[in-house]
Amino acid sequence: MPIPRVVVADLSGASEELALRHARAASADGDEVVYLGGSEPVATAWVVRAEDAGRVVVVAGDTAAQALRAALADLGIDDVALEVLPPH
């Protein structure tokens, strides 16, 4: 049985601690976590593709979240589960 893989990143540039907390929680739940820390939408989308992740959790405002959705679509992986957390 494959281990669920999740990519976690902070696209806001100001909430890496929030992203790290979610990465730790996903790891504790048994997910394999690829933690990017601070990142940008296109780079994050490429990591999701490279890691064959089924889920991505990002801390992002509306503009960055939309840019990530567009980047995922451009790569043909817009079916990945996306969870967007508002920056604090």
N, C-alpha and C positions, 0 to 999 in steps of 0.2 A: 504494500500500500504506500503510495507516494506521500511524502510529507508536504503539507500545504506551505507554499512560499509566499511571503508578503514583502513588498518593498515599502519602506517608510522613509519619508523625507520632509524637510521643512522648506517650502517654497516661499515662505514669507520673509525669510531673512532675519527673523526676530524671535522665533519660537522653537529653537532646537531642543530645549528641555521638554516641551510638550511632545514633540515627535519622539524623543528618546523614551519618555514614559510609555507611549503607545507601542514602541518597539519592544520594550521589556515585557509589557503585558502580553503581546502576541507571542513572544518567545515562551513565556510562562504557560501559555495555553497550548504549547506544542507546535506552533508554527515555526518554520525556518524563516528567519528574518534577515533581510538585506537592508541595513541601515545606512542611509546616505548622508544624514545630517543635513546641512544646508545644500540645496541643489536648485536647479532651474527646470522648468517644465520639459523641454526637449531632452535634456540629459536623463531626467527621471524616466521618461517614456522609453528611451533606449535601454536603460537598465532593466525595466520591467520586461522588455522583449528578450534581452540577453539572458535573464535569469528564469524566463518562462514562468513568471509569477502569475498567480491567479488573482491576486489582490494587491492593491496599492493604497496606502494611507498617507495622506499629505496634510500638512498644516499650510493653508493657503487662503488668500483672499479670492474674491470672485474672478478677477482678471487672470491670476496665475492658475486657478482651477480650470478656467475655460481654455487657457493655453495648453494645459496638460491634456484635457479632453481632445483638443484638436491634434496634438502631437500623437496621442494614442491612436486616433482615427487614421492619421497619415501613415502610421506603421501597420495598420490593419489589425490592431489589437484593442479596439474600442469595446470589446466584450468583457474586458477585465473588470472585476469589481473595484470600484473607486469609492473611497471614503475620504471626504474633505472635512477637516477640522478647522474651525475659525481660529486665527491667531489671537493670542491673549496679550 
